[in-house]
Amino acid sequence: PDAGRWPYYLAHLYQLTGQRGRALERFRHVAALDPSNLPALVWLGEMYLDQGEPAAAEGVYDRALALQPASPAVLAGIGRAALAGGDAARAVTYLERALAVDSAATSLHYSLGMAYRDLGRLELAEQYLRQRGGGAPALPDPLLQQSTGLLDSPLAHERRGSRALSAGRHAEAAEAFRDGLALTPDDPTLRHRLGVALSMAGDTRGAAAQFEAALAVAPDLADAHFSLGELLARDGRYGEAIARYEAAIERRPGYVAARMALADTLSLAGRLGDAAGEFARVVEADPASDQAWMGRGVALVQLGRHREARDWLERAQLVHPGHALLTNLLLRVLAAAPDARVRDGERALVLMDERLRGDTSIETYETRAMVYAELGRYDEAATWQRRAIAAAQQAGQAPRARGLAANLARYEQGRPSRSPL
C-alpha cells in the first residue's frame, strides 16, 4: 500500500485538473501495484466510464466486487457501466442494490430513472428522476482522507469542496473552493469548481463571473466554456451558448456532454439540420445515449425528412428495444407520416402490441389512436384519443388536452392523422 500512496495522490491530482488520460494511467498503475486497493479500482472504473469505455469499467468493477460484494460504490459502478453499455435490466439490478445498502446515495436516482425509462417503465422512471439528489455512494478512502489532513493545501480544500458538492451542500462547497483560491488565486480548476457550486446554489451571476475568471487564466479550459454555455442556454441566449459549446468541443473533441448540449441548443434555436448532425455525432461517440437517438428522430420529423426518421428510429430499436419513447416516435412515423411510402400501419400495430403492451402513458394512448386511425379503425382510435385527453386533464395539462382534441375530431370524422408529433 505504501508503494502506491504517492501514485494514488498523483492520479487524483490529474483527475482534479482535468487530465483524464493521465489519471486513468495512474489509477491503473496503482491497481496493478496493489490489487486489493478498492478505492483505486473504483476510481479506475470511473475513469473508464468518463472515457466512454463501459466494458472496461465493468471489468474493473467486477474485480472490486470480489473484494467487497456489499460496497455501494462498487454496486453503483457496475450499474452505471451496464446502463452505459445498453443493458438496462442489469443496471437496475445493481443500482437498486446500491441504494438498498446506501440510501443516502441520491445521485443514483438519476441513473435508475434512465434505466427504467429504457425498459419502458415510464412512471417508475419519472418517480426516480424526481428524487434525484447529489449524494454519492459511500466509499471509505483512508489514503485520501490522510492527504486532506496533511496540510492546508489547495488539493485538500478541493477534496473537501468536491465532497460537499456531491452531497448537495453547495454553500459549504463554495466556501471550501474559496479557501483553496485564497492559497492559489490563479488556479482555473478551483475557479471553475467554485462557479459550479454557485450555479447549483442559484447564483448564476456569480457563477458566470467565476467561469470567466477561469478562462482568463486558462482560455483552453473546456469545462469552463461548457459551463458558460449552460448558463447562456438557460437564459435563452442560444447563439452565445452555441459558440461556447463549440469552443468546448474544439478544445476537447471527445466531450460528449458538450456535443449533446450543442445539439439540444441548436434545436431550440431552430437550426434543426445542424442539430440532427450533432445528435448523430453523439450517437457515434456514445450509442447508449437514448436522448441523442430521440433528439435526432424528432429533428428529422420536424424537418419533414420522414423516411430518414423512420430508418433512424428502426436503428434505434436495435440499440434500445425496450425504450418506450423511441418506440412511440417510430410508431407515429409509421402511422402518421404524410408520405404514404413511409407509412406501414400493419407493422406499427405489431410493434405496438409487442413493445407497448400495458403502457398507460398519455404518449402511448395518443400513439395507439394514430395507429388505429391509419388502419381505418376510427372508433378504436377515438376511444384511445379520449383516454389520452382524460389522462392529460387528470394530470393538470389542460393546454395539452386541448391540443389532443384536434386529432379526436379527425378520428370522429373518419380521417387519419398526418402529423407524427
N, C-alpha and C positions, 0 to 999 in steps of 0.2 A: 504493500500500500504506500509506503514512504517513497518508493521509486516513482510512483505515479502522481504524487502530490502536485509538483510544480507543472508537469504537463497538463494536469487537470485544470489548474488555475489558468494556464495559458489558453486552454481550449475555451474556457468561459470568457476570457478576455477577448478572444477572437469573435465569439458569439455576440458579446455585448457591443462590439464595434462594427458589427455587420459583415465580418469576414467569414461568411458561412462555409465556404470551401475549406478554409484553413481550420475552422472549428471542427468540422467533420473529421478531418485527418487527425487532429489532436485527440478527439474523443475516441476514435478508432484505435489510436496508439495506446491510450490509457486502458481501454478494454482488453487489448492484447497483453499488456503488462500485468493486469490483474482481472482475470475473467469473472471474479466474484464481486467486482465493484458495480453494484446495482445502479447507483446514480449515473455512472458513466455510460452504462448500457442504455438507460432511459434517455439520456441526453443525445446519445448517438442515434437512437431511433428517431428522436425529434428532428435531428439534423437531416436524416434521410427523408423524412416527411416534408421538411422545408424545401428539399431539393427535388421533390416530385418523384421519389422512389419508394412507393408504399410497400413493394415486395421486400426490398432490402430492410426497410424499417420493421416489417412484421417478423422477419427472421431474427433481428436483434431482440425484439420484444419477447419472442418465444424463448430465447436464451435467458432473458431476465425472469420470465415466468417460472422457469425451472428453479431459480434461486428463491423467489418469493411469490408463490402462487396467489397470495391474497393482497399483493401490493396494488392499491388503486391506480397509481401512476402507470404501472405495467399493464393492468387490465384496460385502462383507458387508451394507452398507446396501441394495443392490439386492435381495439375497437375503431380508433381513428384510422389506422392503417387499412383495416378491412373496408371502411367506408370509402377511403380514397382509392382503393383498388376495385370498387364496384360491388363488393359483397355486403349488401345492406343487412342481410339477416345475421351474418356473423358479427357485424358491427353492433347491432342491437344487443346480442347476447353478452358481449364483453363490456359494452358501455353500461348496460343495466347492472352487471356485476360490480363494476367500479363504483357506481352510485350507491349500491347497496352497502358497500364497505365504507365509503366516504360520502355521506350525504351533503357535505359542505362543498363538494366539487361541482358547483353550479354551472361552471363553464361547459360541462359535458352535456347540459340540456340542449345546447345548440346542435351538437353532433348527433345526439339521439333524435332530435326533431328532423334533421335532414335524412337520417337513416329511415325513420318511419315514413317520411314523405316518399322516399324511393320505393318503399314497399307498398305504397298506395294507401296507407292508413293515415289519412289527412287530419282527422280530428285529433288523434294522438300526437301527430306531428305538431299541430298548432299548439296543443297543450304544452309540450316541451319547449317549443320556441318562445312562448310567452314567459316561461320560467327561467330563461337564460340569465346567467349571472357571471361574475368574474372569478369565482372561487376555483383554484386549480387543484387537481388531485394531490393528496399528501405524498411527499417524497422526502423522508429524512435524509439529510446530506451532511454528515459530520465534517467532511473536509471543507465544504463551502461555508458552513457555519463558523469554523475556525478562522477562515480567511477574513470574514467580515468583522471578526472581533479583534483582529491583529492591530489595526491602526485606523486612524481617522482618514480614510482614503476615498478618492472618487469611486473606486470599484466597490468599496463597502457601502457607500451611500446608494450607488446604482442598484446593488443587490437588494438593499432594504426597500428602495422605491419600487423595484420590479415586483417584489413580493406583495407590497401593499396594493399595487395596481392590479395584480392578478386576483386579489381578494376583494376588489371593488372599493378600496379605501383611497379614493382619489386625492383628497386633501393631504393625507399622510404621505402619499406617493410624491406629490408635488413638493412637499417640504423636504423630503429626502433628496430629490433631484436638485433642489436649490442649494442644499448643504454641499452636495458634490460640486456644483458650479462655483460655489464660494472658493473652493480649492483649485479648480481648473475652469476659469470662466470661458475659455475658448474651446471647450470640449463639445463638438457638434452633436455627438450621440446623446449626451446628457441634456443638451438643449432640446433635441427632438423629443426625448422621453418626457421632459417637463411639459412640452407642448401637448403631447398625447394625454397626459394626466389632466391638464387644464381643459382640453377639449371634452374629455369624458365627464368632467365636473360641470360643464356647461359654459365655461369661459372661452368662447370662440375667438374673441378679440385678443385675449392674452395668448391663446394657443397659436394664432396666426403670427403674432409677434415673435414667439419662440422659434417657430419653423423658419421664418425669415432670417432670424439671427443665426440659426444653424447653417442656413445656406450661404450667409455672408462669410462664414468661416470655411465651409466645405461645400462649394457650389455643385459638386457631383454626388451629394448625399441623396440617393434615390428615395429613401423613406420620407425625407422632408418634402420633396416635390409631391410625392403621393399624398401625404397628409394635407398639404395645402390644397391639392386638388379636391380632396373630400370636403373640406370646409367651403370651397368655392361652389362645388356642385350643390351642397346643402343650401346654399344661399341663392341658387338659381342662376349663378354666373357660369353657364355651361361652357362658353368659349374659353374663358380663362382656365376653367377646370381641365378642359381637354388638353390645353397647352401644358399644364403641369403633369398630367398623366403621361403625355408623350415624352416629356423630359425625363420622367422616372424610368420609362421603358428604354429610352435611348441610353441611359446610364447603366441599366440592368436589364438586358434584353429578355431574360427569363423571369421577369417579375410578373407572374400570372395574375396576382391580385390587382396590380395596376392596369393590366390589359383588360381585365374584366370590368373594372371601374370605367375605363375609357370606352368600352363597348356600350355599357349602360348609359353613359353620359351622351355619347353620340346619338343614341336612340332618343333620349329625352330632348336633344337639340334638333330632332327631325332629320338627322343625317343617317337615314336608315340603311342606305347602301354601304356606307363606311362602317356602320355598326355591325352589319351582317358579316363583313370581312373580319372584324376584330373578334366577334364571337367565334368564328371558325378557327381563328388562331388560338384562342383559349382552349377550345376542344382539342386541337392538335397537341397542345402542351399538356393538357390535363383532361383526358377523355371522361374522367369521373365527374366533371363539372356539369351537373344537370342544369344549372342555371344558364350556362353558356349554350347548351343544346336548345333549351327553351327560348332563350333570347334570340338566337338566330332564326328559329322556326317562326316566332312571332314577327320578326322584322321582314322575313320573306313574304309572309301572308300580307302584311301591311303594304309591301311594295307591289303586290299583285302577282308575285312570282310563285304561283301555286304549285306548279309542277316541281320546282326546286324544293319548295316547302315540304311537299309530300315525300319526296325522295330523302330529304334530310331527316325528317321525322321517322321514316322507316328505318334509317340507320340508327337513330336514337333508340329505337325499340330493341335493337341488338345489344346495346350497352346498358340500357335501363329498362328492361322488360316489364318491371312492376311499377313504373313511375306513372302515377295517375294523371298528373298534369300534362306530361308529354303524350300519353295515350289519348287524353281528351282532345288535345290540339290536332293530332293526326286524324282522329275520327271526324272532327269538324271539317278538316280539309277534304276528306273522302266523301263527306255528306253534303257539304255546302259550297265547295269551290265553284266559282262562276263557269270555269272551263269543264265541259262535260267529259273531256278526255282524262281529267284528273279524278273525277268522282267515281266512287265504287261503293254503292250503298250496301251491297251484299257482304263485301269484305269488312266494311265498317261494323255491320251487325255481328259478324263472327267475332271480331276483335273485342267489341263491346261486351259481349257475353263472356268471353274468356278473361278479359283483363279488369273489367269494372263491376263485376258482379258484387252486389252488396254495398257499393259505394253510395253514400247518401248525401254527397256534397251538392251544392247548387250548380256547380260547373257540370257535374255528371248528369244531373237532371236535364239541364239545357242541351247537353250533347245528345242524350238519348232522344230528345224531341227532334233534333236536327236529323238524326239517322232515320227515325221512323218516317219523318216527312219525306225524305229522299226516296224511301221505298213506297211512298204513296199511302202509308198507314196514318192518315191525318188525325183520326180520333185518338190513337195512342200518342201521337206527337203532342196534341193539345193537352192531353191528360198530364204528360210529363212536364210540359211547359207551365201548366198551372201549379204543379208541385214546386217547380223552381221559383215561381213568383211567391208562393206562400212561404217557402223557406227564406227567401230574401226579406219578406215583410217581417217574419218572425225574428230574423237576425237584426232588425232595425235598419235595413238597407233599402229605404224607400225609393231613392233615385234608381237603384239597380232594378228594383221590381218594376218601375215604370218603363225602363228600357226593355225588359223582357216581354212586356205586353205587346210590343210591335210584332214579334215573331208569333205570339199566340194568335193575333189577328190573322196573320198569314195562314197558319195551320187551320184555323176555323173556316177560312175561305178556300181551303184545298190547294194552297200554294206552298212550295218548299222555301227554305231559307237559302239565300245565295251569298251569305256573309259569314265566314267561319268565326270571326271574332265578335 
